[in-house]
Amino acid sequence: MNLLLLACSFIVMVIFTIGVKLNQRPSEYGGFGFKTNVSMRSEETWHDGNVTFGRYLMMIAPLQIVILIVSERYLPDHPYRIFAVLAITTIVSVLLAYLLTQKKLRTIYFKDGKRRPNSF
């Protein structure tokens, strides 16, 4: 295995760890969390946004490992292409997780931060 592949694996594990921390105890990390206009409407929206975003990050990590394995299999002589593939897929995945979290918060909560009736 080359050093660049190990560095990419480390990046993926950092993403997974951030997801675990956000999912477990987001309120313990004062400056760290999912802070957007939608998630900062109330304490409940902030907590739910952190948990949702953390879960999405935890789902991204195994997919990134699969992408790394496939990239290493088909691009063994191009380590920088493997890094580029990982960087692009990570950016797209985190952006998708961000958009899905925002959509969920807008669906569940009103603009004043109160939960909609009969929301899951």
Backbone atoms as SQL, in Angstrom:
CREATE TABLE atoms (id INTEGER PRIMARY KEY, chain TEXT, resi INTEGER, resn TEXT, atom TEXT, x REAL, y REAL, z REAL);
INSERT INTO atoms VALUES
  (1, 'A', 1, 'MET', 'N', 0.844, -1.187, 0.000),
  (2, 'A', 1, 'MET', 'CA', 0.000, 0.000, 0.000),
  (3, 'A', 1, 'MET', 'C', 0.884, 1.243, 0.000),
  (4, 'A', 2, 'ASN', 'N', 0.444, 2.220, -0.666),
  (5, 'A', 2, 'ASN', 'CA', 1.250, 3.423, -0.696),
  (6, 'A', 2, 'ASN', 'C', 0.819, 4.396, 0.409),
  (7, 'A', 3, 'LEU', 'N', 1.644, 5.343, 0.654),
  (8, 'A', 3, 'LEU', 'CA', 1.426, 6.307, 1.733),
  (9, 'A', 3, 'LEU', 'C', 0.209, 7.194, 1.480),
  (10, 'A', 4, 'LEU', 'N', -0.024, 7.539, 0.236),
  (11, 'A', 4, 'LEU', 'CA', -1.165, 8.391, -0.099),
  (12, 'A', 4, 'LEU', 'C', -2.487, 7.682, 0.188),
  (13, 'A', 5, 'LEU', 'N', -2.555, 6.384, -0.070),
  (14, 'A', 5, 'LEU', 'CA', -3.764, 5.622, 0.220),
  (15, 'A', 5, 'LEU', 'C', -4.017, 5.572, 1.725),
  (16, 'A', 6, 'LEU', 'N', -2.969, 5.437, 2.507),
  (17, 'A', 6, 'LEU', 'CA', -3.122, 5.459, 3.960),
  (18, 'A', 6, 'LEU', 'C', -3.596, 6.830, 4.446),
  (19, 'A', 7, 'ALA', 'N', -3.089, 7.886, 3.828),
  (20, 'A', 7, 'ALA', 'CA', -3.540, 9.233, 4.198),
  (21, 'A', 7, 'ALA', 'C', -5.011, 9.424, 3.843),
  (22, 'A', 8, 'CYS', 'N', -5.422, 8.906, 2.702),
  (23, 'A', 8, 'CYS', 'CA', -6.839, 8.985, 2.321),
  (24, 'A', 8, 'CYS', 'C', -7.707, 8.208, 3.295),
  (25, 'A', 9, 'SER', 'N', -7.258, 7.050, 3.718),
  (26, 'A', 9, 'SER', 'CA', -8.009, 6.259, 4.699),
  (27, 'A', 9, 'SER', 'C', -8.124, 7.008, 6.021),
  (28, 'A', 10, 'PHE', 'N', -7.072, 7.691, 6.402),
  (29, 'A', 10, 'PHE', 'CA', -7.108, 8.491, 7.634),
  (30, 'A', 10, 'PHE', 'C', -8.143, 9.612, 7.525),
  (31, 'A', 11, 'ILE', 'N', -8.212, 10.269, 6.378),
  (32, 'A', 11, 'ILE', 'CA', -9.195, 11.336, 6.165),
  (33, 'A', 11, 'ILE', 'C', -10.613, 10.786, 6.295),
  (34, 'A', 12, 'VAL', 'N', -10.846, 9.616, 5.719),
  (35, 'A', 12, 'VAL', 'CA', -12.170, 8.995, 5.805),
  (36, 'A', 12, 'VAL', 'C', -12.515, 8.667, 7.260),
  (37, 'A', 13, 'MET', 'N', -11.561, 8.182, 8.007),
  (38, 'A', 13, 'MET', 'CA', -11.818, 7.859, 9.413),
  (39, 'A', 13, 'MET', 'C', -12.072, 9.120, 10.245),
  (40, 'A', 14, 'VAL', 'N', -11.445, 10.225, 9.892),
  (41, 'A', 14, 'VAL', 'CA', -11.718, 11.492, 10.573),
  (42, 'A', 14, 'VAL', 'C', -13.158, 11.929, 10.308),
  (43, 'A', 15, 'ILE', 'N', -13.622, 11.778, 9.066),
  (44, 'A', 15, 'ILE', 'CA', -15.005, 12.115, 8.734),
  (45, 'A', 15, 'ILE', 'C', -15.963, 11.252, 9.537),
  (46, 'A', 16, 'PHE', 'N', -15.670, 9.959, 9.652),
  (47, 'A', 16, 'PHE', 'CA', -16.520, 9.057, 10.424),
  (48, 'A', 16, 'PHE', 'C', -16.529, 9.453, 11.896),
  (49, 'A', 17, 'THR', 'N', -15.376, 9.795, 12.442),
  (50, 'A', 17, 'THR', 'CA', -15.280, 10.188, 13.854),
  (51, 'A', 17, 'THR', 'C', -16.064, 11.467, 14.130),
  (52, 'A', 18, 'ILE', 'N', -16.001, 12.422, 13.233),
  (53, 'A', 18, 'ILE', 'CA', -16.790, 13.652, 13.394),
  (54, 'A', 18, 'ILE', 'C', -18.271, 13.313, 13.387),
  (55, 'A', 19, 'GLY', 'N', -18.674, 12.410, 12.509),
  (56, 'A', 19, 'GLY', 'CA', -20.066, 11.977, 12.472),
  (57, 'A', 19, 'GLY', 'C', -20.502, 11.321, 13.762),
  (58, 'A', 20, 'VAL', 'N', -19.642, 10.485, 14.343),
  (59, 'A', 20, 'VAL', 'CA', -19.966, 9.830, 15.622),
  (60, 'A', 20, 'VAL', 'C', -20.097, 10.866, 16.727),
  (61, 'A', 21, 'LYS', 'N', -19.192, 11.804, 16.790),
  (62, 'A', 21, 'LYS', 'CA', -19.248, 12.835, 17.834),
  (63, 'A', 21, 'LYS', 'C', -20.494, 13.702, 17.710),
  (64, 'A', 22, 'LEU', 'N', -20.860, 14.075, 16.498),
  (65, 'A', 22, 'LEU', 'CA', -22.067, 14.874, 16.308),
  (66, 'A', 22, 'LEU', 'C', -23.319, 14.076, 16.653),
  (67, 'A', 23, 'ASN', 'N', -23.302, 12.794, 16.359),
  (68, 'A', 23, 'ASN', 'CA', -24.471, 11.957, 16.605),
  (69, 'A', 23, 'ASN', 'C', -24.663, 11.670, 18.097),
  (70, 'A', 24, 'GLN', 'N', -23.593, 11.561, 18.851),
  (71, 'A', 24, 'GLN', 'CA', -23.697, 11.176, 20.260),
  (72, 'A', 24, 'GLN', 'C', -24.023, 12.345, 21.178),
  (73, 'A', 25, 'ARG', 'N', -23.156, 13.341, 21.219),
  (74, 'A', 25, 'ARG', 'CA', -23.301, 14.421, 22.190),
  (75, 'A', 25, 'ARG', 'C', -22.978, 15.768, 21.553),
  (76, 'A', 26, 'PRO', 'N', -23.841, 16.281, 20.719),
  (77, 'A', 26, 'PRO', 'CA', -23.496, 17.546, 20.063),
  (78, 'A', 26, 'PRO', 'C', -23.474, 18.735, 21.010),
  (79, 'A', 27, 'SER', 'N', -24.186, 18.678, 22.120),
  (80, 'A', 27, 'SER', 'CA', -24.260, 19.842, 22.991),
  (81, 'A', 27, 'SER', 'C', -22.985, 20.049, 23.808),
  (82, 'A', 28, 'GLU', 'N', -22.112, 19.051, 23.891),
  (83, 'A', 28, 'GLU', 'CA', -20.888, 19.187, 24.674),
  (84, 'A', 28, 'GLU', 'C', -19.791, 19.948, 23.943),
  (85, 'A', 29, 'TYR', 'N', -19.943, 20.177, 22.660),
  (86, 'A', 29, 'TYR', 'CA', -18.920, 20.840, 21.879),
  (87, 'A', 29, 'TYR', 'C', -19.438, 22.220, 21.492),
  (88, 'A', 30, 'GLY', 'N', -19.141, 23.211, 22.285),
  (89, 'A', 30, 'GLY', 'CA', -19.717, 24.535, 22.121),
  (90, 'A', 30, 'GLY', 'C', -19.523, 25.141, 20.749),
  (91, 'A', 31, 'GLY', 'N', -18.313, 25.196, 20.240),
  (92, 'A', 31, 'GLY', 'CA', -18.056, 25.827, 18.965),
  (93, 'A', 31, 'GLY', 'C', -18.078, 24.871, 17.798),
  (94, 'A', 32, 'PHE', 'N', -18.344, 23.611, 18.071),
  (95, 'A', 32, 'PHE', 'CA', -18.267, 22.570, 17.059),
  (96, 'A', 32, 'PHE', 'C', -19.653, 22.002, 16.806),
  (97, 'A', 33, 'GLY', 'N', -20.112, 22.032, 15.571),
  (98, 'A', 33, 'GLY', 'CA', -21.418, 21.466, 15.277),
  (99, 'A', 33, 'GLY', 'C', -21.956, 21.962, 13.955),
  (100, 'A', 34, 'PHE', 'N', -23.155, 21.530, 13.655),
  (101, 'A', 34, 'PHE', 'CA', -23.840, 21.874, 12.424),
  (102, 'A', 34, 'PHE', 'C', -24.588, 23.173, 12.665),
  (103, 'A', 35, 'LYS', 'N', -23.985, 24.285, 12.269),
  (104, 'A', 35, 'LYS', 'CA', -24.574, 25.595, 12.532),
  (105, 'A', 35, 'LYS', 'C', -24.934, 26.273, 11.220),
  (106, 'A', 36, 'THR', 'N', -26.229, 26.326, 10.965),
  (107, 'A', 36, 'THR', 'CA', -26.759, 27.044, 9.812),
  (108, 'A', 36, 'THR', 'C', -27.933, 27.879, 10.308),
  (109, 'A', 37, 'ASN', 'N', -28.467, 28.704, 9.443),
  (110, 'A', 37, 'ASN', 'CA', -29.628, 29.505, 9.839),
  (111, 'A', 37, 'ASN', 'C', -30.802, 28.624, 10.227),
  (112, 'A', 38, 'VAL', 'N', -30.997, 27.531, 9.505),
  (113, 'A', 38, 'VAL', 'CA', -32.113, 26.631, 9.793),
  (114, 'A', 38, 'VAL', 'C', -31.888, 25.881, 11.101),
  (115, 'A', 39, 'SER', 'N', -30.674, 25.422, 11.336),
  (116, 'A', 39, 'SER', 'CA', -30.434, 24.625, 12.541),
  (117, 'A', 39, 'SER', 'C', -30.337, 25.471, 13.811),
  (118, 'A', 40, 'MET', 'N', -30.084, 26.762, 13.690),
  (119, 'A', 40, 'MET', 'CA', -29.937, 27.604, 14.879),
  (120, 'A', 40, 'MET', 'C', -31.245, 28.295, 15.278),
  (121, 'A', 41, 'ARG', 'N', -32.368, 27.828, 14.767),
  (122, 'A', 41, 'ARG', 'CA', -33.650, 28.429, 15.125),
  (123, 'A', 41, 'ARG', 'C', -34.028, 28.167, 16.569),
  (124, 'A', 42, 'SER', 'N', -33.678, 27.008, 17.079),
  (125, 'A', 42, 'SER', 'CA', -33.950, 26.673, 18.477),
  (126, 'A', 42, 'SER', 'C', -32.959, 25.602, 18.913),
  (127, 'A', 43, 'GLU', 'N', -32.965, 25.301, 20.193),
  (128, 'A', 43, 'GLU', 'CA', -32.081, 24.261, 20.719),
  (129, 'A', 43, 'GLU', 'C', -32.432, 22.898, 20.126),
  (130, 'A', 44, 'GLU', 'N', -33.725, 22.653, 19.949),
  (131, 'A', 44, 'GLU', 'CA', -34.167, 21.365, 19.411),
  (132, 'A', 44, 'GLU', 'C', -33.748, 21.200, 17.951),
  (133, 'A', 45, 'THR', 'N', -33.862, 22.255, 17.158),
  (134, 'A', 45, 'THR', 'CA', -33.456, 22.151, 15.762),
  (135, 'A', 45, 'THR', 'C', -31.944, 21.979, 15.650),
  (136, 'A', 46, 'TRP', 'N', -31.194, 22.651, 16.540),
  (137, 'A', 46, 'TRP', 'CA', -29.742, 22.523, 16.513),
  (138, 'A', 46, 'TRP', 'C', -29.325, 21.093, 16.851),
  (139, 'A', 47, 'HIS', 'N', -29.936, 20.533, 17.882),
  (140, 'A', 47, 'HIS', 'CA', -29.600, 19.167, 18.285),
  (141, 'A', 47, 'HIS', 'C', -29.994, 18.179, 17.186),
  (142, 'A', 48, 'ASP', 'N', -31.186, 18.317, 16.637),
  (143, 'A', 48, 'ASP', 'CA', -31.640, 17.401, 15.592),
  (144, 'A', 48, 'ASP', 'C', -30.793, 17.535, 14.327),
  (145, 'A', 49, 'GLY', 'N', -30.385, 18.750, 13.988),
  (146, 'A', 49, 'GLY', 'CA', -29.515, 18.949, 12.832),
  (147, 'A', 49, 'GLY', 'C', -28.158, 18.294, 13.008),
  (148, 'A', 50, 'ASN', 'N', -27.593, 18.396, 14.217),
  (149, 'A', 50, 'ASN', 'CA', -26.307, 17.753, 14.488),
  (150, 'A', 50, 'ASN', 'C', -26.410, 16.241, 14.394),
  (151, 'A', 51, 'VAL', 'N', -27.454, 15.680, 14.979),
  (152, 'A', 51, 'VAL', 'CA', -27.624, 14.225, 14.950),
  (153, 'A', 51, 'VAL', 'C', -27.816, 13.741, 13.516),
  (154, 'A', 52, 'THR', 'N', -28.637, 14.428, 12.761),
  (155, 'A', 52, 'THR', 'CA', -28.893, 14.028, 11.370),
  (156, 'A', 52, 'THR', 'C', -27.638, 14.145, 10.519),
  (157, 'A', 53, 'PHE', 'N', -26.932, 15.259, 10.640),
  (158, 'A', 53, 'PHE', 'CA', -25.701, 15.445, 9.863),
  (159, 'A', 53, 'PHE', 'C', -24.645, 14.426, 10.274),
  (160, 'A', 54, 'GLY', 'N', -24.560, 14.134, 11.562),
  (161, 'A', 54, 'GLY', 'CA', -23.619, 13.115, 12.035),
  (162, 'A', 54, 'GLY', 'C', -23.921, 11.748, 11.458),
  (163, 'A', 55, 'ARG', 'N', -25.183, 11.398, 11.385),
  (164, 'A', 55, 'ARG', 'CA', -25.558, 10.101, 10.809),
  (165, 'A', 55, 'ARG', 'C', -25.204, 10.041, 9.328),
  (166, 'A', 56, 'TYR', 'N', -25.434, 11.130, 8.620),
  (167, 'A', 56, 'TYR', 'CA', -25.067, 11.150, 7.203),
  (168, 'A', 56, 'TYR', 'C', -23.553, 11.016, 7.031),
  (169, 'A', 57, 'LEU', 'N', -22.781, 11.675, 7.878),
  (170, 'A', 57, 'LEU', 'CA', -21.320, 11.548, 7.786),
  (171, 'A', 57, 'LEU', 'C', -20.880, 10.119, 8.076),
  (172, 'A', 58, 'MET', 'N', -21.536, 9.462, 9.022),
  (173, 'A', 58, 'MET', 'CA', -21.180, 8.073, 9.312),
  (174, 'A', 58, 'MET', 'C', -21.542, 7.154, 8.146),
  (175, 'A', 59, 'MET', 'N', -22.572, 7.474, 7.382),
  (176, 'A', 59, 'MET', 'CA', -22.923, 6.674, 6.214),
  (177, 'A', 59, 'MET', 'C', -21.978, 6.945, 5.044),
  (178, 'A', 60, 'ILE', 'N', -21.401, 8.135, 4.996),
  (179, 'A', 60, 'ILE', 'CA', -20.478, 8.485, 3.926),
  (180, 'A', 60, 'ILE', 'C', -19.178, 7.691, 4.032),
  (181, 'A', 61, 'ALA', 'N', -18.677, 7.490, 5.244),
  (182, 'A', 61, 'ALA', 'CA', -17.357, 6.883, 5.439),
  (183, 'A', 61, 'ALA', 'C', -17.222, 5.490, 4.824),
  (184, 'A', 62, 'PRO', 'N', -18.153, 4.557, 5.065),
  (185, 'A', 62, 'PRO', 'CA', -17.985, 3.250, 4.400),
  (186, 'A', 62, 'PRO', 'C', -18.031, 3.338, 2.876),
  (187, 'A', 63, 'LEU', 'N', -18.837, 4.248, 2.350),
  (188, 'A', 63, 'LEU', 'CA', -18.870, 4.421, 0.899),
  (189, 'A', 63, 'LEU', 'C', -17.534, 4.947, 0.380),
  (190, 'A', 64, 'GLN', 'N', -16.908, 5.820, 1.149),
  (191, 'A', 64, 'GLN', 'CA', -15.597, 6.343, 0.752),
  (192, 'A', 64, 'GLN', 'C', -14.533, 5.237, 0.776),
  (193, 'A', 65, 'ILE', 'N', -14.626, 4.338, 1.746),
  (194, 'A', 65, 'ILE', 'CA', -13.679, 3.213, 1.797),
  (195, 'A', 65, 'ILE', 'C', -13.854, 2.330, 0.562),
  (196, 'A', 66, 'VAL', 'N', -15.093, 2.062, 0.177),
  (197, 'A', 66, 'VAL', 'CA', -15.345, 1.267, -1.033),
  (198, 'A', 66, 'VAL', 'C', -14.780, 1.984, -2.253),
  (199, 'A', 67, 'ILE', 'N', -14.964, 3.290, -2.330),
  (200, 'A', 67, 'ILE', 'CA', -14.423, 4.062, -3.456),
  (201, 'A', 67, 'ILE', 'C', -12.896, 3.991, -3.459),
  (202, 'A', 68, 'LEU', 'N', -12.275, 4.048, -2.287),
  (203, 'A', 68, 'LEU', 'CA', -10.820, 3.923, -2.217),
  (204, 'A', 68, 'LEU', 'C', -10.348, 2.554, -2.705),
  (205, 'A', 69, 'ILE', 'N', -11.044, 1.505, -2.294),
  (206, 'A', 69, 'ILE', 'CA', -10.650, 0.151, -2.704),
  (207, 'A', 69, 'ILE', 'C', -10.791, -0.012, -4.218),
  (208, 'A', 70, 'VAL', 'N', -11.897, 0.462, -4.757),
  (209, 'A', 70, 'VAL', 'CA', -12.111, 0.365, -6.207),
  (210, 'A', 70, 'VAL', 'C', -11.086, 1.210, -6.946),
  (211, 'A', 71, 'SER', 'N', -10.803, 2.401, -6.448),
  (212, 'A', 71, 'SER', 'CA', -9.807, 3.269, -7.093),
  (213, 'A', 71, 'SER', 'C', -8.425, 2.638, -7.062),
  (214, 'A', 72, 'GLU', 'N', -8.076, 2.027, -5.943),
  (215, 'A', 72, 'GLU', 'CA', -6.764, 1.375, -5.840),
  (216, 'A', 72, 'GLU', 'C', -6.686, 0.180, -6.782),
  (217, 'A', 73, 'ARG', 'N', -7.801, -0.473, -6.983),
  (218, 'A', 73, 'ARG', 'CA', -7.823, -1.652, -7.864),
  (219, 'A', 73, 'ARG', 'C', -7.652, -1.247, -9.330),
  (220, 'A', 74, 'TYR', 'N', -8.321, -0.172, -9.735),
  (221, 'A', 74, 'TYR', 'CA', -8.296, 0.204, -11.150),
  (222, 'A', 74, 'TYR', 'C', -7.290, 1.304, -11.488),
  (223, 'A', 75, 'LEU', 'N', -6.766, 1.992, -10.497),
  (224, 'A', 75, 'LEU', 'CA', -5.752, 3.028, -10.729),
  (225, 'A', 75, 'LEU', 'C', -4.528, 2.803, -9.847),
  (226, 'A', 76, 'PRO', 'N', -3.917, 1.617, -9.884),
  (227, 'A', 76, 'PRO', 'CA', -2.821, 1.346, -8.942),
  (228, 'A', 76, 'PRO', 'C', -1.564, 2.180, -9.184),
  (229, 'A', 77, 'ASP', 'N', -1.351, 2.622, -10.407),
  (230, 'A', 77, 'ASP', 'CA', -0.139, 3.378, -10.732),
  (231, 'A', 77, 'ASP', 'C', -0.344, 4.880, -10.683),
  (232, 'A', 78, 'HIS', 'N', -1.523, 5.329, -10.246),
  (233, 'A', 78, 'HIS', 'CA', -1.847, 6.756, -10.233),
  (234, 'A', 78, 'HIS', 'C', -2.339, 7.174, -8.848),
  (235, 'A', 79, 'PRO', 'N', -1.433, 7.303, -7.888),
  (236, 'A', 79, 'PRO', 'CA', -1.891, 7.623, -6.525),
  (237, 'A', 79, 'PRO', 'C', -2.542, 8.998, -6.416),
  (238, 'A', 80, 'TYR', 'N', -2.114, 9.949, -7.209),
  (239, 'A', 80, 'TYR', 'CA', -2.708, 11.285, -7.122),
  (240, 'A', 80, 'TYR', 'C', -4.114, 11.304, -7.715),
  (241, 'A', 81, 'ARG', 'N', -4.368, 10.428, -8.669),
  (242, 'A', 81, 'ARG', 'CA', -5.736, 10.301, -9.186),
  (243, 'A', 81, 'ARG', 'C', -6.646, 9.695, -8.112),
  (244, 'A', 82, 'ILE', 'N', -6.113, 8.770, -7.344),
  (245, 'A', 82, 'ILE', 'CA', -6.888, 8.187, -6.244),
  (246, 'A', 82, 'ILE', 'C', -7.255, 9.283, -5.243),
  (247, 'A', 83, 'PHE', 'N', -6.295, 10.131, -4.919),
  (248, 'A', 83, 'PHE', 'CA', -6.557, 11.238, -4.004),
  (249, 'A', 83, 'PHE', 'C', -7.581, 12.199, -4.601),
  (250, 'A', 84, 'ALA', 'N', -7.490, 12.471, -5.887),
  (251, 'A', 84, 'ALA', 'CA', -8.445, 13.366, -6.545),
  (252, 'A', 84, 'ALA', 'C', -9.847, 12.766, -6.528),
  (253, 'A', 85, 'VAL', 'N', -9.947, 11.462, -6.773),
  (254, 'A', 85, 'VAL', 'CA', -11.249, 10.791, -6.723),
  (255, 'A', 85, 'VAL', 'C', -11.831, 10.895, -5.320),
  (256, 'A', 86, 'LEU', 'N', -11.000, 10.650, -4.308),
  (257, 'A', 86, 'LEU', 'CA', -11.480, 10.740, -2.923),
  (258, 'A', 86, 'LEU', 'C', -11.897, 12.169, -2.585),
  (259, 'A', 87, 'ALA', 'N', -11.112, 13.148, -2.988),
  (260, 'A', 87, 'ALA', 'CA', -11.443, 14.542, -2.670),
  (261, 'A', 87, 'ALA', 'C', -12.763, 14.952, -3.318),
  (262, 'A', 88, 'ILE', 'N', -12.943, 14.602, -4.568),
  (263, 'A', 88, 'ILE', 'CA', -14.176, 14.977, -5.265),
  (264, 'A', 88, 'ILE', 'C', -15.380, 14.278, -4.656),
  (265, 'A', 89, 'THR', 'N', -15.263, 12.983, -4.396),
  (266, 'A', 89, 'THR', 'CA', -16.401, 12.264, -3.820),
  (267, 'A', 89, 'THR', 'C', -16.691, 12.712, -2.391),
  (268, 'A', 90, 'THR', 'N', -15.681, 13.097, -1.646),
  (269, 'A', 90, 'THR', 'CA', -15.900, 13.597, -0.284),
  (270, 'A', 90, 'THR', 'C', -16.636, 14.926, -0.315),
  (271, 'A', 91, 'ILE', 'N', -16.215, 15.815, -1.184),
  (272, 'A', 91, 'ILE', 'CA', -16.883, 17.116, -1.299),
  (273, 'A', 91, 'ILE', 'C', -18.337, 16.939, -1.718),
  (274, 'A', 92, 'VAL', 'N', -18.579, 16.092, -2.701),
  (275, 'A', 92, 'VAL', 'CA', -19.949, 15.856, -3.154),
  (276, 'A', 92, 'VAL', 'C', -20.775, 15.203, -2.049),
  (277, 'A', 93, 'SER', 'N', -20.206, 14.246, -1.339),
  (278, 'A', 93, 'SER', 'CA', -20.937, 13.545, -0.284),
  (279, 'A', 93, 'SER', 'C', -21.284, 14.463, 0.878),
  (280, 'A', 94, 'VAL', 'N', -20.336, 15.284, 1.306),
  (281, 'A', 94, 'VAL', 'CA', -20.598, 16.197, 2.421),
  (282, 'A', 94, 'VAL', 'C', -21.617, 17.258, 2.003),
  (283, 'A', 95, 'LEU', 'N', -21.531, 17.739, 0.774),
  (284, 'A', 95, 'LEU', 'CA', -22.519, 18.693, 0.280),
  (285, 'A', 95, 'LEU', 'C', -23.906, 18.062, 0.222),
  (286, 'A', 96, 'LEU', 'N', -23.986, 16.821, -0.218),
  (287, 'A', 96, 'LEU', 'CA', -25.262, 16.122, -0.247),
  (288, 'A', 96, 'LEU', 'C', -25.814, 15.919, 1.163),
  (289, 'A', 97, 'ALA', 'N', -24.947, 15.557, 2.113),
  (290, 'A', 97, 'ALA', 'CA', -25.379, 15.406, 3.508),
  (291, 'A', 97, 'ALA', 'C', -25.879, 16.735, 4.059),
  (292, 'A', 98, 'TYR', 'N', -25.208, 17.817, 3.733),
  (293, 'A', 98, 'TYR', 'CA', -25.629, 19.147, 4.169),
  (294, 'A', 98, 'TYR', 'C', -27.018, 19.480, 3.625),
  (295, 'A', 99, 'LEU', 'N', -27.211, 19.262, 2.326),
  (296, 'A', 99, 'LEU', 'CA', -28.497, 19.591, 1.706),
  (297, 'A', 99, 'LEU', 'C', -29.626, 18.719, 2.248),
  (298, 'A', 100, 'LEU', 'N', -29.361, 17.427, 2.457),
  (299, 'A', 100, 'LEU', 'CA', -30.387, 16.544, 3.007),
  (300, 'A', 100, 'LEU', 'C', -30.744, 16.917, 4.446),
  (301, 'A', 101, 'THR', 'N', -29.749, 17.328, 5.221),
  (302, 'A', 101, 'THR', 'CA', -30.016, 17.753, 6.597),
  (303, 'A', 101, 'THR', 'C', -30.854, 19.025, 6.610),
  (304, 'A', 102, 'GLN', 'N', -30.515, 19.980, 5.771),
  (305, 'A', 102, 'GLN', 'CA', -31.288, 21.210, 5.682),
  (306, 'A', 102, 'GLN', 'C', -32.736, 20.916, 5.275),
  (307, 'A', 103, 'LYS', 'N', -32.912, 20.024, 4.303),
  (308, 'A', 103, 'LYS', 'CA', -34.254, 19.679, 3.842),
  (309, 'A', 103, 'LYS', 'C', -35.057, 19.030, 4.969),
  (310, 'A', 104, 'LYS', 'N', -34.417, 18.133, 5.720),
  (311, 'A', 104, 'LYS', 'CA', -35.122, 17.476, 6.820),
  (312, 'A', 104, 'LYS', 'C', -35.531, 18.485, 7.883),
  (313, 'A', 105, 'LEU', 'N', -34.649, 19.399, 8.224),
  (314, 'A', 105, 'LEU', 'CA', -34.984, 20.400, 9.238),
  (315, 'A', 105, 'LEU', 'C', -36.115, 21.311, 8.770),
  (316, 'A', 106, 'ARG', 'N', -36.118, 21.671, 7.510),
  (317, 'A', 106, 'ARG', 'CA', -37.199, 22.515, 6.984),
  (318, 'A', 106, 'ARG', 'C', -38.521, 21.756, 6.940),
  (319, 'A', 107, 'THR', 'N', -38.452, 20.450, 6.754),
  (320, 'A', 107, 'THR', 'CA', -39.662, 19.632, 6.705),
  (321, 'A', 107, 'THR', 'C', -40.252, 19.420, 8.094),
  (322, 'A', 108, 'ILE', 'N', -39.401, 19.239, 9.092),
  (323, 'A', 108, 'ILE', 'CA', -39.864, 18.898, 10.438),
  (324, 'A', 108, 'ILE', 'C', -40.240, 20.123, 11.254),
  (325, 'A', 109, 'TYR', 'N', -39.563, 21.252, 11.062),
  (326, 'A', 109, 'TYR', 'CA', -39.752, 22.417, 11.924),
  (327, 'A', 109, 'TYR', 'C', -40.326, 23.604, 11.158),
  (328, 'A', 110, 'PHE', 'N', -41.100, 24.402, 11.876),
  (329, 'A', 110, 'PHE', 'CA', -41.567, 25.678, 11.348),
  (330, 'A', 110, 'PHE', 'C', -40.408, 26.675, 11.351),
  (331, 'A', 111, 'LYS', 'N', -40.637, 27.868, 10.769),
  (332, 'A', 111, 'LYS', 'CA', -39.577, 28.887, 10.721),
  (333, 'A', 111, 'LYS', 'C', -39.215, 29.438, 12.090),
  (334, 'A', 112, 'ASP', 'N', -40.118, 29.321, 13.051),
  (335, 'A', 112, 'ASP', 'CA', -39.809, 29.820, 14.405),
  (336, 'A', 112, 'ASP', 'C', -39.116, 28.761, 15.266),
  (337, 'A', 113, 'GLY', 'N', -38.850, 27.584, 14.718),
  (338, 'A', 113, 'GLY', 'CA', -38.123, 26.537, 15.445),
  (339, 'A', 113, 'GLY', 'C', -39.003, 25.536, 16.164),
  (340, 'A', 114, 'LYS', 'N', -40.309, 25.668, 16.035),
  (341, 'A', 114, 'LYS', 'CA', -41.214, 24.718, 16.676),
  (342, 'A', 114, 'LYS', 'C', -41.462, 23.540, 15.744),
  (343, 'A', 115, 'ARG', 'N', -41.614, 22.372, 16.367),
  (344, 'A', 115, 'ARG', 'CA', -41.841, 21.156, 15.599),
  (345, 'A', 115, 'ARG', 'C', -43.226, 21.146, 14.979),
  (346, 'A', 116, 'ARG', 'N', -43.293, 20.723, 13.726),
  (347, 'A', 116, 'ARG', 'CA', -44.580, 20.600, 13.050),
  (348, 'A', 116, 'ARG', 'C', -45.358, 19.432, 13.651),
  (349, 'A', 117, 'PRO', 'N', -46.674, 19.554, 13.718),
  (350, 'A', 117, 'PRO', 'CA', -47.459, 18.424, 14.226),
  (351, 'A', 117, 'PRO', 'C', -47.370, 17.230, 13.259),
  (352, 'A', 118, 'ASN', 'N', -47.341, 16.063, 13.841),
  (353, 'A', 118, 'ASN', 'CA', -47.299, 14.795, 13.098),
  (354, 'A', 118, 'ASN', 'C', -46.039, 14.652, 12.244),
  (355, 'A', 119, 'SER', 'N', -44.949, 15.307, 12.643),
  (356, 'A', 119, 'SER', 'CA', -43.679, 15.122, 11.923),
  (357, 'A', 119, 'SER', 'C', -42.924, 13.974, 12.573),
  (358, 'A', 120, 'PHE', 'N', -42.158, 13.285, 11.783),
  (359, 'A', 120, 'PHE', 'CA', -41.457, 12.126, 12.304),
  (360, 'A', 120, 'PHE', 'C', -40.302, 12.501, 13.112);
